[in-house]
Amino acid sequence: MKHKYYLCPRCKTPLTLMIESEHIGSERRITYKYRCSACSFKVVTERVILRKVNGSFRLEILKSREIERIYQ
């Protein structure tokens, strides 16, 4: 299995994959992003949102094409 590594477009430092979880009211968010430890550049690759709506749950998966645009 090959792993893809990204370098920061600003300072060429390797980006680190970060996963953040947030709880806001009845909504839960998980955000996948790459971050540069040197200059704090960030690019979000995916966001998963779970919402409780009228007694049921709604799951949204939002994918960003920004990482593909930067590293073409």
C-alpha positions as CSV (number, residue, x, y, z in Angstrom):
1,M,0.0,0.0,0.0
2,K,1.4,3.4,-1.0
3,H,1.0,6.4,1.1
4,K,0.6,9.8,-0.5
5,Y,2.6,12.6,1.1
6,Y,1.9,16.3,0.6
7,L,4.3,19.2,1.0
8,C,3.2,22.6,2.1
9,P,2.8,24.9,-1.0
10,R,4.2,27.8,1.1
11,C,7.3,26.4,2.8
12,K,7.7,22.9,1.4
13,T,7.4,21.2,4.9
14,P,5.6,17.9,4.9
15,L,1.9,18.3,5.9
16,T,0.5,16.3,8.8
17,L,-3.0,14.7,8.6
18,M,-5.2,15.9,11.5
19,I,-8.6,14.7,12.5
20,E,-10.7,17.0,14.6
21,S,-14.0,16.2,16.3
22,E,-16.5,18.9,17.4
23,H,-19.8,18.7,19.3
24,I,-22.1,21.7,18.7
25,G,-25.6,21.3,20.1
26,S,-27.3,18.3,18.3
27,E,-24.6,18.3,15.6
28,R,-21.3,16.3,15.6
29,R,-18.6,17.1,13.1
30,I,-15.4,15.2,12.1
31,T,-13.0,17.2,10.0
32,Y,-10.0,15.7,8.1
33,K,-7.4,18.2,7.2
34,Y,-3.7,18.5,6.4
35,R,-1.7,21.1,8.4
36,C,1.8,22.4,8.1
37,S,3.7,22.4,11.5
38,A,6.0,25.2,10.3
39,C,3.6,27.9,8.9
40,S,0.2,26.6,10.0
41,F,-1.1,26.3,6.4
42,K,-4.3,24.2,6.4
43,V,-6.3,22.4,3.8
44,V,-9.5,20.5,4.7
45,T,-10.0,17.3,2.7
46,E,-13.3,16.0,4.2
47,R,-15.9,16.8,6.7
48,V,-18.4,14.4,8.2
49,I,-21.5,15.9,9.9
50,L,-24.1,14.0,11.9
51,R,-27.3,15.9,12.8
52,K,-30.3,14.9,14.8
53,V,-33.4,16.1,12.9
54,N,-37.0,15.3,14.1
55,G,-35.9,12.2,16.1
56,S,-33.8,10.7,13.3
57,F,-30.2,11.2,12.2
58,R,-28.9,12.8,9.1
59,L,-25.4,12.0,7.9
60,E,-23.5,14.3,5.5
61,I,-20.1,13.7,4.0
62,L,-18.6,16.7,2.3
63,K,-15.4,16.2,0.3
64,S,-13.2,19.0,-0.8
65,R,-11.4,19.1,-4.1
66,E,-9.0,21.7,-2.9
67,I,-6.2,19.2,-2.1
68,E,-6.5,17.9,-5.7
69,R,-6.4,21.4,-7.1
70,I,-3.2,22.3,-5.2
71,Y,-1.3,19.1,-6.1
72,Q,-2.2,18.6,-9.7
